[in-house]
Amino acid sequence: MFRFIVFALTLMATAAPAQDRAKLQRQFDAWKDATVWPQARAVGVSRGTFDAAMGGVQLNFKIPGLRFPGAKVATGGQAEFRSPARYFGQKNLAATARIGRDLSGKYAKTLAQIERRTGVPGRILLSIWGRESGFGRVAITHNVFEVLGTRAFFSDGTYMTSELVGALQVAQEGHVPVGNMKSSWAGALGQPQMMPRSFLAYAADGNGDRKADIWQSQADTLASIANFLKVHDWQKGRDWGFEVVVPASVSCALEGPDNARKIRDWEALGITRVGGKAFPANERGQSGSLLMPAGRFGPAFIVTPNFYVIKRYNHSDAYALYVGHAGDKIQYGVGPFKTAWTGTDTLLRRDIAAMQRGLEAKGFDVGGADGLPGFKTRRSIGAWQEKTGQRATCFPSRSVVKALAR
C-alpha cells in the first residue's frame, strides 16, 4: 500500500525538499518490510540476506526519469522519436567491429565451444556483449538493490518489485557478494546486462568452474548470452538476415514476422539482395520476413526467425538490426548498408501515439498506442496510405500525424 500514497508534489524527485525526501524514505522503509520481505521470504530468501542487501538502502533521487507518485511531467521534456539511423553511426560500428575482431581471436576456443553447445555464432555473442557493456569496458557501478528498490517503490506495477525480489534471490544463491552486485540505472546486471530474473533463468557457466559470474568472467558472459538465445529458439545454421532491394511493386505493408514466407517466394515477388548477391542456397527454402525499420526512408531486409530471437534480448528492431550488422562487420568486414537512411521527421512520442490512436479508430492493429512505431504501426500506416490512394511510405511523418492524430 505504501507506494500508492500520493504526495501533493509537482517537482521532479531530484528537486525534492529535504523534508519530503525524509518522509518518502520513511514510507520506503515501511514498504520494504510490508511488501518486499514477504515476497522474498516466499522464494527462499533468508532474513540475513534480506537485511544485508536492503537494510541500509536509501532512495536514490538521482535515477534518470524518476518522478514522485502523482508528479506532473513538464511538457517541454516530452520524449522524441527519431529515425533508426541514429543507431548506426559508422564510428561506433567501426569501433565495435575492431574490438570484436580482436576478441574473436582471443576467445576463439571459448566461442567455438559455446557455438557447438548452443548453435549461436560467436559474432552474434560478441556483438551483443559490445552493445551491452562495451565488451565489459563500461563501468557498471550502481547498487542494484538501491536502483531496483527505488524504481519499484515509485512504480505502479509489479515488474520492478519482482526484479528486486529476483536480485535478492541472486544474492541468496551466492553467485556474487551482495556488495558486488552492481547494475545499470535500469537494474540490469553485469557485462551482458541481464535483469535479475533473466540471470536466474539463463546465466550459464562458460569456463567450467560451476559458477555464472557475469561481472568478472568473459566466458560466463558469452555463455549466458548464448544460453538466452538458445532457450529462445535460435535456429542453428541460419543467418539473422540480409539487406535487400524492395521494388515499388512490393507493398511495404507486407512487413512483419506474421507475414513470413519462404525466401524464394520473396524472390519471386522481385525482392533481391543488394549488390546482386544470391541468397544462400540453404536459406531460400526457409522462412523469412520483410523488415523495413524506416519504411521507404531507409534500408530494407529479409530477416530470419533468428532476428526475432535477438529481439527477445532487447525488444527493439533497431537493436536487433545493430547486433546482426555489427556481427557481420566483426566476422566479414562488411561496410555500411547499401541503402541510405533518408530524411525523416523528428516527432514527439505523444504525437505518434495520437496517430496510432487514429489508426486504431479506423480498425488498424498498431500493436498499442505507445508512441513507438513498430512493424505493426509501420505497415498500418502503409495500408492506410494505400487505401486512401497515397504512395505508401510505412513510416510516420508530420503530414501523416496531422491526418490521423486524435
Secondary structure, 3 states (H helix, E strand, C coil): CHHHCCCCCCCEHHHCCHHHHHHHHHHHHHHHHHHHHHHHHHCCCCHHHHHHHHCCCCCCCCCCCCECCCCCCCHHHCCEECCHHHHHCHHHHHHHHHHHHHHHHHCHHHHHHHHHHHCCCHHHHHHHHHHHHCCCCCCCCEEHHHHHHHHHHCCCCCHHHHHHHHHHHHHHCCCCCHHHCEECCCCCECCCCECHHHHHHHCCCCCCCCCCCCCCCHHHHHHHHHHHHHHCCCCCCCCCEEEEECCCCCCHHHCCHHHCEEHHHHHHHCCEEHHHCCCCHHHHCCEEEEECCCHHHCCEEEECHHHHHHHHHCCCHHHHHHHHHHHHHHHHCCCCCCCCCCCCCCEEHHHHHHHHHHHHHCCCCCCCCCCCCCHHHHHHHHHHHHHCCCCCCCCCCHHHHHHHCC
